[in-house]
Every structure is written in structure tokens, then in C-alpha cells.
Amino acid sequence: MTQVEHPRHQLCEELSHPVRFSLVAAIAGTEESEFKVVREHLQVSDSVLSRQASALEAAGLIGIRKGFVGKRPRTWFSLTPAGREKWERHLAALTAIAQGG
């Protein structure tokens, strides 16, 4: 009898932090999300969001684009293809675990 691998082995370590998880959840349904909108939605400070976004970018899960709207600097977040794949696998693993997997 072969034993099936427990779904927890499919969890993405980079998404274990609550703010990183929430950040990816917030941008997963969008093409791109502005820093200010995400910060207000997550109810975190600029520094917390910046630090966690940088960690996700270093892991290859999100892209960070900087630019201007008029003369004002802006920052946008988007999921990378690898980030989207890891996000979907992470959610599937959480669902399997919650269902007694």
C-alpha cells in the first residue's frame, strides 16, 4: 500500500506569513494593483507592506513596477506566472487540509 503525500507538503513557505498571504490574495484577482490601494485594504503601514512585498519579489512570486502618475511616484504589484501557480497550489493544499486530507 502506497501512502499519499500529505497536502501540507504543497504549501508555499513564502506564503506562510499573514501579510504576504494577504498581499497575494489581494492582487490575485487583478492584473495589477496600486501600492496605496493594497496598503489600505490590508490595513498595514508602508514599511510593513514594502518589506513583505520585497520578500515576495525576491522569491519570484510578485512583480513590483514603479512609475509616475503625473509627477507623483507610484508603485504597482502583480503576480508573476510562477507566483500564480504557487498561489493556486497553496490554496488547493489548504482546501485539502481543511477537508481532512
C-alpha positions as CSV (number, residue, x, y, z in Angstrom):
1,M,0.0,0.0,0.0
2,T,1.5,3.3,-1.0
3,Q,0.9,6.3,1.2
4,V,-0.3,9.5,-0.4
5,E,1.8,12.6,0.4
6,H,0.1,14.9,2.9
7,P,-1.2,18.2,1.3
8,R,0.9,20.3,3.7
9,H,3.9,19.4,1.6
10,Q,2.4,21.5,-1.2
11,L,2.2,24.7,0.9
12,C,4.4,27.5,-0.2
13,E,6.7,28.6,2.6
14,E,6.8,32.2,1.3
15,L,3.0,32.5,1.8
16,S,3.1,31.4,5.5
17,H,3.4,35.0,6.7
18,P,-0.1,36.5,7.2
19,V,0.8,39.8,5.4
20,R,2.4,38.0,2.5
21,F,-0.6,35.7,2.2
22,S,-3.0,38.6,2.3
23,L,-1.0,40.6,-0.2
24,V,-1.1,37.8,-2.7
25,A,-4.8,37.2,-2.1
26,A,-5.5,40.9,-2.7
27,I,-3.7,41.0,-6.0
28,A,-4.5,37.5,-7.3
29,G,-7.7,38.7,-8.9
30,T,-6.2,41.7,-10.6
31,E,-3.9,42.4,-13.5
32,E,-2.1,45.0,-11.3
33,S,-2.8,46.7,-8.0
34,E,-1.5,50.0,-6.7
35,F,0.5,50.1,-3.5
36,K,-1.8,52.6,-1.8
37,V,-4.9,50.5,-2.5
38,V,-3.3,47.3,-1.2
39,R,-1.9,49.0,1.9
40,E,-5.3,50.4,2.8
41,H,-7.0,47.1,2.1
42,L,-4.6,45.2,4.3
43,Q,-4.5,47.8,7.0
44,V,-0.7,47.8,7.3
45,S,1.9,50.5,7.3
46,D,4.0,51.5,4.3
47,S,7.1,49.8,5.8
48,V,5.4,46.5,6.6
49,L,3.9,46.3,3.1
50,S,7.2,47.3,1.4
51,R,9.2,44.7,3.4
52,Q,6.7,41.8,2.7
53,A,6.4,42.8,-0.9
54,S,10.2,42.8,-1.3
55,A,10.3,39.3,0.2
56,L,7.7,38.1,-2.3
57,E,9.5,39.7,-5.2
58,A,12.8,38.1,-4.1
59,A,11.0,34.7,-4.1
60,G,9.8,35.4,-7.6
61,L,6.1,35.4,-6.7
62,I,5.3,39.0,-7.5
63,G,6.5,41.8,-9.7
64,I,6.9,45.3,-8.5
65,R,6.6,48.1,-11.0
66,K,7.4,51.7,-10.2
67,G,6.4,54.7,-12.3
68,F,4.6,58.0,-12.2
69,V,1.1,59.3,-12.5
70,G,1.6,62.9,-13.4
71,K,4.5,64.0,-11.2
72,R,3.7,61.6,-8.4
73,P,5.6,58.4,-7.9
74,R,3.5,55.2,-7.8
75,T,4.2,51.5,-7.2
76,W,2.1,48.6,-8.5
77,F,2.1,44.9,-7.7
78,S,1.3,41.9,-9.9
79,L,1.6,38.2,-9.6
80,T,4.2,36.5,-11.8
81,P,3.2,33.3,-13.6
82,A,5.2,31.3,-11.1
83,G,3.5,33.3,-8.3
84,R,0.1,32.5,-9.6
85,E,1.0,28.8,-9.9
86,K,2.3,28.7,-6.3
87,W,-0.7,30.6,-5.1
88,E,-3.2,28.2,-6.7
89,R,-1.2,25.2,-5.4
90,H,-1.1,26.7,-1.9
91,L,-4.9,27.3,-1.9
92,A,-5.5,23.8,-3.1
93,A,-3.3,22.4,-0.3
94,L,-5.2,24.5,2.3
95,T,-8.5,23.3,1.0
96,A,-7.3,19.6,1.1
97,I,-6.1,20.0,4.6
98,A,-9.3,21.7,5.7
99,Q,-11.3,18.8,4.2
100,G,-9.4,16.3,6.3
101,G,-6.7,15.5,3.8
